[in-house]
Amino acid sequence: MLATRVFNLIGRRAISTSVCVRAHGSVVKSEDYALPVYVDRRDYPLPDVAHVKNLSASQKALKEKEKASWSSLSMDEKVELYRLKFNESFAEMNRSTNEWKTIVGTALFFIGFTALILIWEKHYGLLGQVGLRQERVEEVRPDPTCPVAALQRSALAAHRHVTRPVLINEQVT
């Protein structure tokens, strides 16, 4: 959270250094991002500026009435004065959101997608045929009457009887 605030502050100051921005062929004044902004946050309960910046005539009259005794103000006027300064109350900021449903739903979606891939691999792929456990590997035995199999057996037998080179320190038997 602190990194976000620092990044926002640095980004706003970098943007505010340019006096004007060209857009569609005309010069447009950019907002001054170096000024404080209104933020509704629980960890920052009193923002630097009020929520409503430009007051209407009725709001200005209410602000003048605020300077007098608060006992003369009705409950609706007090709430309206509060809404001029703040957008949300603490109760509104603390109410639960449905964001957890999105997070759990996304996690379950990816778990289900992974399960579908594993089921597909098991059914169509090599997942059950190749592995470290010997009981899952099915041996393919050649037909002994096949002439190709006989040639392969004789080639393997000939290869087994080839003498290997003798190492220097090894005794010949």
C-alpha positions in Angstrom: 0.0 0.0 0.0 2.9 2.3 0.8 4.5 1.5 -2.5 1.3 2.4 -4.3 1.1 5.8 -2.6 4.7 6.6 -3.3 4.3 5.6 -6.9 1.2 7.7 -7.3 3.0 10.7 -5.7 6.0 10.3 -8.0 3.8 9.7 -11.0 1.7 12.7 -10.3 4.7 15.0 -9.8 6.2 13.7 -13.0 3.0 14.4 -14.9 2.6 17.8 -13.3 5.9 19.0 -14.6 4.6 19.4 -18.1 2.7 22.7 -18.3 0.6 21.7 -21.3 -0.2 18.7 -23.4 -0.9 18.5 -27.1 -4.1 16.7 -27.9 -5.9 16.8 -31.3 -3.9 19.8 -32.5 -4.8 22.1 -29.6 -3.1 23.0 -26.4 -4.8 21.6 -23.3 -3.9 22.6 -19.8 -3.2 19.6 -17.6 -4.4 19.3 -14.0 -2.1 20.1 -11.2 -1.4 16.7 -9.7 0.9 18.1 -7.1 -2.1 19.4 -5.1 -3.7 17.1 -2.5 -6.6 15.0 -3.7 -9.6 13.5 -1.9 -9.3 9.9 -0.9 -11.8 7.8 1.2 -9.6 5.3 3.1 -9.8 3.7 6.6 -6.1 4.2 7.3 -6.3 7.9 6.2 -9.5 9.1 7.9 -9.2 12.9 7.4 -8.4 13.7 3.7 -6.6 16.9 2.9 -9.4 18.4 0.9 -13.2 18.2 1.0 -15.2 15.8 -1.2 -17.2 18.5 -2.9 -15.0 21.3 -4.2 -17.4 23.5 -6.1 -20.4 24.3 -3.9 -23.8 25.2 -5.2 -25.8 28.1 -3.9 -27.8 25.9 -1.5 -24.6 24.3 -0.2 -23.0 27.7 0.3 -26.0 28.8 2.4 -25.8 25.6 4.4 -22.1 26.3 5.1 -23.0 29.8 6.3 -25.7 28.2 8.6 -23.0 25.8 9.9 -21.1 28.7 11.4 -24.0 29.3 13.8 -25.1 27.0 16.6 -25.2 23.3 15.5 -28.3 22.7 17.7 -30.3 24.8 15.2 -29.4 22.4 12.3 -31.6 19.5 11.5 -30.3 15.9 11.2 -30.7 16.1 7.4 -28.6 19.3 7.3 -25.9 17.7 9.4 -25.8 14.7 7.1 -25.6 17.0 4.1 -22.7 18.9 5.7 -21.0 15.6 6.4 -21.4 14.6 2.7 -19.8 17.9 1.6 -16.7 16.9 3.5 -16.7 13.1 3.1 -18.0 10.8 0.4 -18.4 7.7 2.6 -18.8 7.1 6.3 -16.7 4.5 8.2 -19.6 2.1 8.2 -19.9 2.4 4.4 -16.1 2.0 4.0 -16.1 -1.1 6.3 -19.0 -2.9 4.7 -18.0 -6.2 3.2 -17.4 -6.5 -0.5 -18.0 -9.4 -2.8 -14.4 -9.5 -4.0 -13.7 -12.8 -2.1 -16.3 -14.5 -4.4 -14.3 -13.4 -7.4 -11.1 -14.7 -6.0 -12.5 -18.1 -4.9 -14.3 -18.4 -8.2 -11.2 -17.7 -10.3 -9.1 -20.2 -8.2 -11.8 -22.9 -8.6 -11.9 -22.3 -12.3 -8.2 -22.8 -12.7 -8.3 -25.9 -10.5 -11.2 -27.3 -12.5 -9.4 -26.5 -15.8 -6.2 -28.3 -14.5 -8.3 -31.3 -13.5 -9.8 -31.4 -17.0 -6.4 -31.4 -18.6 -5.2 -34.2 -16.3 -8.3 -36.3 -17.1 -7.7 -35.7 -20.8 -4.1 -36.7 -20.4 -5.0 -39.8 -18.5 -7.6 -40.8 -21.2 -5.8 -39.8 -24.4 -2.3 -39.1 -23.4 0.7 -40.9 -22.0 0.0 -40.1 -18.4 -0.8 -43.7 -17.4 1.6 -45.5 -19.7 4.9 -44.0 -18.9 6.0 -43.7 -15.3 8.4 -44.7 -12.6 6.3 -47.5 -11.3 6.7 -50.8 -13.0 3.2 -52.1 -12.4 1.7 -49.4 -14.7 4.0 -50.1 -17.6 2.5 -52.7 -19.9 5.0 -54.9 -21.7 4.6 -55.5 -25.4 5.8 -59.0 -26.2 6.6 -59.7 -29.8 5.0 -62.6 -31.6 7.6 -65.5 -31.7 6.4 -66.7 -35.1 7.1 -63.4 -36.7 10.3 -63.5 -38.9 11.1 -59.8 -38.0 11.0 -60.7 -34.4 13.4 -63.6 -35.0 15.8 -61.3 -36.8 15.6 -58.8 -33.9 16.3 -61.6 -31.4 19.3 -62.9 -33.3 20.7 -59.3 -33.6 20.3 -58.8 -29.9 21.9 -62.2 -29.2 24.8 -61.3 -31.4 25.2 -58.0 -29.7 25.3 -59.6 -26.3 28.2 -61.9 -27.3 30.4 -59.1 -28.5 33.5 -58.9 -26.3 34.0 -55.7 -24.4 37.4 -54.0 -24.1 39.5 -55.0 -21.1 40.5 -52.3 -18.8 44.1 -51.9 -17.7 43.6 -52.7 -14.0 41.1 -55.5 -14.6 42.1 -59.1 -14.6 41.1 -61.2 -17.5 39.2 -64.4 -16.5 
